[in-house]
């Protein structure tokens, strides 16, 4: 029988591997092409809704509170729990719910393309979910990014709360990278925004984990309008 010290060491190694798996999943170096998308932020620059560090911070707080906290984060928690329970019907239902909440063609395409890229990567790493008893893929056809992210966090043994924090962190890092490319925003200013928003990420995860199904749904009419206008924007750096 293993000693208590040995069991503690094994548990610690499992926690470490889960943490490293999460860091791998949210790394900007993950080859899924997330750098090509701005999630509507480039539109906000073009329309002069966001022009400097202060207005960018306000924009990001608004998208976090009225978007991620009410949509992606609670859905991610439900998806990861469904994966853990082997409930492929619930996985498919939440994947469809997320797709229905993409209000523009660009936002829908972004979610689908990132999901497809992550799925291909998992296939090359032999990390895709096994087929169901009927021989069908457990992963919904054309699964979106959040759904595939949830599976990856589950198979890596990442706790749900940490998965949500990692997802929110990856979103923030990507948005700040977009701003550094498209605005006269220096990297020091971006780090000041990280300091400003880190507590907000934690609060958003807390709120998301406590939400009932009937409370879910993004409230981002400005982002939807900007994203729709981005489809015909004359000069663009990003695909969304």
ABEGO torsion letter per residue (X at the ends): XBBAAAAAAAAAAAAAAAAAAAAAAABAABBAGAAABAGGAAAAAAAGABABAAAAAAAAAAAAAABAAABAAAAAAAAAAAAAAGBAAAAAAAAAAAAAABABAAAAAAAAAAAAAAAAAAAAAGABBBBBAAGBBABBBGBBAAAAAAAAAAAAGBBAAAAAAAAAAAAAAAAAAAAAAABBBBAAAAAAAAAAAAAAAAAAAAAAAABBAAABEBBBAAAAAAAAAAAABABBABAX
